[in-house]
Structures are given as C-alpha cells and as structure tokens.
C-alpha cells in the first residue's frame, strides 16, 4: 500500500513540475518580448531528460526492486521534499517574471538579491539538489538517489557556469 501512496507523491511532484513549465513558458515569452536573450541552451534537453528520469526512476526502483518504506528515513525525507518545494516556489515568487527553467537574461533588469538570493547565489539549485536525493529516499530508492545526485552534480556544474556567464554579461 505504501507504494501506491509513494506513486501519488511522485505524481504530485510531476504535476508541480508541469506547473513550473507553464510559468516558465509564460515568463520566456515575456522576457523575449523585452529583448531577453537565451543562453546555455545546449544542456537544456539533457536537463529535461535527467529530471524526467528522476521521477521515472523513483517509481521504477520502488516497484521493481520492491524497496520498502522505512519510517525512520521516509518521514524526514518527505519533510525535505516539502521544504525543497517551498524553497523552489519562494525563488519563483521572488524572481517573478525573471524566473525560468531556461537561462534568459533581459537587458536592463537588475540582478535579484532579495528573498533566498540574500542567502545563496543559486537557491533554486539547492532545492533541486535536496529534492534529487530526498524524493527517492522517501521510499528507499537509494540507487535512484545516488545516480541522480551524481549526474546532477555534473549538470549543475555546467548549468551554473552558463548562468553566471549570462548574468555577468548583463553587468558588462
């Protein structure tokens, strides 16, 4: 029975991700209409596959490998998943129209330094990292957590460098 509830949780995260894509598409149109430039798009398809793979891997590992729910690990990981979602939506709210799943810089707009951006340079990626290991571990999918975390570390290295380059181009 816990596998069904876990599938519901992963489904809810998937729906949340679709909501993010709706916001991102709207914000992309807004940004491009104001002269925004997209950069770093070469890694974007890989990022989509990786994040889709996280959700699929969570379900596959739990169902195929029959991973058990262990309350001692599962409940704290669920709390981290919820905290990661809250942080992600805080970032989206603070960035407003400037938030996107793509790297788009609109000339003339100031760098956002409020909200979670006071604390971290890239708080949305903190949410991604936490969710990437916590969501699988809610139901003991340790292999998915390990693989996603390792591959995501490489992707975030590329992504953050591209994003920082784009942000520096605004300062120049």
N, C-alpha and C positions, 0 to 999 in steps of 0.2 A: 504493500500500500504506500509506503514512503516513496517508492519510485514514481508513483503517479503524482504525488504532491511535488516532487522534485521536477518532474516534467512540466507541471503547471508553473513553477518558479522560473524555469528556463524559458518557457513560453512567454511569461510576463516580461522577462528581460528582452526577449526578441521583439515584443510589441513596443517596448520602450525604445529600442534601437530604431525601429521603423519611425517612431515619433521624432527621434533625433534627425533622421534623414529628411523628414518633411520640413522641419525647422531649417536644416542646412540648405535644402533646395531653395526655400524662400529667401534665406539670407544670401545665398550665392547670387540670385537674380538681383537683389537689392544692391549688393556690392558691385557687381558687374555694371549695373546701370549708373554707378557713380565712379566709374573708371578703375574699379578693382582689377588687380592682376593676380591670376592663379600661378603659383609656382610649385615645384616639388610634386607634380602630378604623376611622375613615373612610378612611385611606390604605392600610390593610392589603390590600384587594383589588388595588389598583394595584401594591403591592409584590410580590404573588404573580405578577401578570402580567409585571412587569418582570423578575423573576428567572427565570421560565419562558422569557421571551423571550431572555434571555441565552443559555441553553442551546440553544434552537432556532436563534438567530442564529449561534452558533458553528458549528453543523453546516451550516446553510444556506449561509453565506458560504463556508465551506471547500469544500463540494461544488459549489455553483452557480457561484461565481466562480473555482473551481479554484485556491484560494490554496495556495501551496507551503509545505512545511515548510522553514524555514531554521534550521539548527542553531545558528548564532550568536545568534539571537533565541529560538528554540524551547526550547532546553535551560534557559537562565536563567529563562524564563517558567514552565516546568514546575516548577523549583525554587521559584519564588514561589507557584505554586498549592499546592504541598505545604506550604509554610510557612504560607500562609493557612489551610489546613485544620487544621494543628496549632494555630495561634492560636485558631481558632474553637472547637475541642474543648477547649482549655485554658480558654477562657471558660465553656463549658458545664459543665465539671467544677468550676470554682471557684464558679460561681453555684449549682450543684446544682439543687434544686427551684425556685429563683427564676428560672432561665433560661427564656426563652420567645421564640417568634417574634412574639408579641403583646406589648403593653405592659400588664403586670399587676403591680399593687403589692399586697402583703399587709401590712396594718397590723401594726405591732409588730415586723416583721423588720428587722434592721439593714441599712444600706447595705453592700454588699460592697466592701471596699477592698484585698483581697489579690490574689495572683497578678498577672495582667496589669493589673488595675484599680489597682495601685500605680503603673503606668507611664502609663496612658491612662485618660481618663474613659470612653471608649466603645471598648474594644479590639476588640469583635466587629465594629464597623463598619470598623475598619482592615482586618480580614480580608476583609470584603465588598468594599471598595474595591480592595484588591490583587487578589483573585480576579477582580473585574469587568474589569480590564484585562489581567491575565496569562493567564487561561484562553483568551480569543480569540487572543491573540498567540502562544500556543504553536504555532499553525499559521497565523500570518499573517493572521488575521481582524481587520484593523485597523479596518474600518468598524464592526463589532460592538463592538469595544473602545471606540471613540470615542463611539458613540451611547449605549451602556450607561453609560459613565463620566459623560457629560453629564447624562443623565436621572436617573441615580442620585444625582448631586450635589444636584439639586433635591429628590428624595425624602428623602435623608438630612437635609437642612435641616429639612424638616417633621418627620421621624421623631425626630430628636434633640431638637428643641424640645418635642415632645409627651412624650418620655421624661423630659426634665429637669423639665418641669412636674409630671409624675406623681411623680417622686422628691422634688421639693420639697414636694408635698402631704403626704408622709409625715413630713417634718421639721417641718411646721407644727403 
